[in-house]
Amino acid sequence: MLMEVDVEKNFGDFQCRAAFSLRTEKCGVFGPSGSGKSTLMHMLAGLLEPDRGVIKLNGVTLFDRQAGINLPPEARRIGVVFQHAHLFPHMSVKKNLLYGMNRIPTVERSINPEQLINILQVEHLLDRRVSKLSGGERQRVALGRTILACPHLILLDEPLSGLDGTLKYQIIPHLRRVFAEFSIPMLFISHSLQEMRMMTDEVLIMEHGLIEKQIPTDELAPTRMDNGGRGYTNQLNLEAIF
C-alpha cells in the first residue's frame, strides 16, 4: 500500500492538520481523546471534506481541493469499522456479512466468504439476528462485512474501546489472523498502547490535531509507559479457582 496524505480541517478553535506517507500494511494512529484521530479517519473515508489538501491511495487521487476532486465514500474502496458495530438489525448475521460483497462486481470479489467466516469463528451465528449477539460477536461480524466488500484499505476507529478486557483479548487474535491471511492494509486508530503493540508495525502519533511523529511501534512503548520510559509494563490477571 502507498498512501499519501496532506490535509487540513478547521473547526473554530480546533485545527486538524495531517501530512504523512505510508507504505506499511499495519499502521496505527495513536493519541489521546480529542487529538483529531477520528477527524482524520473521516477525511480519509470521504465522510468529512477537508478544507484543503490531497489524499492519494495507491496512486489514485481520492481528494484534491485544488483540482476539484472529491470521490464519494462508496467510490474510494476504503472500509470502515467503527467503535460501535452499526449492523443492520433487520438482517441475519449472514445477510449482514454478505451485504457489501453483493454490491461489488463478481470479478472484484477476491475473498472467499467461507474462509473468512471460519477464521472469525461465526459459523454458528449465521442464522441469528444481530440483536442476539454479544459485543464481541457484533464486532467480528462488522469486521467480516467490511472485509467481504474487498476494500483497498480498512480504517478501524477504536473498534475495541467499547469492550471489556476479556472480550478485547478474545477479538484481537481474530483481527491479527484476518489481516495476515488476506493481506488487507489497515489503519488502526486507538488511544491504547497495548492495542498498538499487538496490532501495528508503525505508528502515527497525533496530538492537538497534528501528526507529531511517525515511528516504528516498538519505539512507542518506552516513551509512553507509566514506568518512566524504562520499558514495558507486564500485566498478569489472577483468579482464584476453588
C-alpha positions, 0 to 999 in steps of 0.5 A: 500500500502507498498512501499519501496524505496532506490535509487540513480541517478547521473547526473554530478553535480546533485545527486538524492538520495531517501530512504523512506517507505510508507504505506499511500494511499495519499502521496505527494512529495513536493519541489521546481523546480529542487529538483529531484521530477520528477527524482524520479517519473521516477525511480519509473515508470521504465522510468529512471534506477537508478544507484543503489538501490531497489524499492519494491511495495507491496512486489514485487521487481520492481528494484534491481541493485544488483540482476539484476532486472529491470521490464519494465514500462508496467510490474510494474502496476504503472500509470502515469499522467503527467503535460501535458495530452499526449492523443492520438489525433487520438482517441475519448475521449472514445477510449482514456479512454478505451485504457489501460483497453483493454490491461489488462486481463478481470479478472484484470479489477476491475473498472467499466468504467461507474462509473468512467466516471460519477464521472469525469463528461465526459459523454458528451465528449465521442464522441469528439476528444481530440483536442476539449477539454479544459485543464481541460477536457484533464486532467480528461480524462488522469486521467480516462485512467490511472485509467481504466488500474487498476494500483497498484499505480498512480504517478501524476507529477504536473498534475495541474501546467499547469492550471489556478486557476479556472480550478485547483479548478474545477479538484481537487474535481474530483481527491479527489472523484476518489481516495476515491471511488476506493481506488487507492494509489497515489503519488502526486508530486507538488511544491504547498502547497495548492495542498498538503493540499487538496490532501495528508495525508503525505508528502515527502519533497525533496530538492537538490535531497534528501528526507529531511523529511517525515511528516504528511501534516498538519505539512507542512503548518506552516513551509512553509507559507509566514506568518512566520510559524504562520499558514495558509494563507486564500485566498478569490477571489472577483468579482464584479457582476453588 
